[in-house]
């Protein structure tokens, strides 16, 4: 598990929201990618590695040998508890799964010693449906039948233009590719804001998997994507409907424990030497502190239509002022 990875955090969110922490254990890898076969000069693969044991004085640089040094042991990150492996790659090789990429998250079967799934969309569905006999919050259904159509409607464009859109901006190799990606991302960011001005969650009046998919991107937006991936046409902190939406989710039971902003920033800013040669980590604005402030979503359904219109108008005016529109 990588707390820094947005796709992996989805699984942590469902685990926390459902109350499965006592049933499904996790091992969190180190946020800074390393070469997974450092003794083999011909093997240049870089990826997720496990942390050193507590008390270790070992340090890491980035995969190009620059930056840091970063402690090889970090709070919340552990060595692999199952067998002597140094990297996520070792886990895949243990399971004889070497055809694809060595990605996280991994749902691991301790008895059969194999990978059940490495696809976050599959794992979150399993956690939502298959462990209710053990869940503290078994009544929570993140895929309610009455919101299936609404979820399907938002999931596609959110994935293409926001979840993946930030990467399309950040890894664009031409100006044209970046311009297309940032235009689509900006339009979708505003579309999310408009939806959240008119309803409590992205697919309706209750939290769903669509929120689980959206929240990790919004969580990283101001601290990472605005700076690192050049997604600087919008910010969450200056968009009231989105900021308060993020506050509500962050303050739900089991969610804030999935947020490791220091690890998130360290991963992004230290794992791609071609984007950040010396792995200098920007200080940022302490976005997580903003998420701890009170939100206004609890009374959302109680507002009269006239009050809702005033709120929408006010937020739209504020957003236009901030963005110079």
Secondary structure, 3 states (H helix, E strand, C coil): CCCCCHHHHHHHHHHHHHCCCCCCCCCCCCCCCEECCCCCCCCCCEECECCCCCCCCCEECCCCCCCCCEECCCCCCCCCCCCCCCEHHHHHHHCCCCCCCCCCCCEEECCCCEEEECCHHHHHHHHHHCCCCCCCCCCCCCCCHHHHHHHHHHHHHHHHHHHCHHHHHHCCCCHHHHHHHHHHHHHHHHHHHHHHHHCCECCECCCCHHHHHHHHHHHHHHHHHHHHCCCCCCCCCCCHHHHHHHHHHHCCCCCHHHCCHHHHHHHHHHCCCCCCCCCCCCCCCCHHHHHCCCCCCCCHHHCCHHHHHHHHHHHHHHHHHHCCC
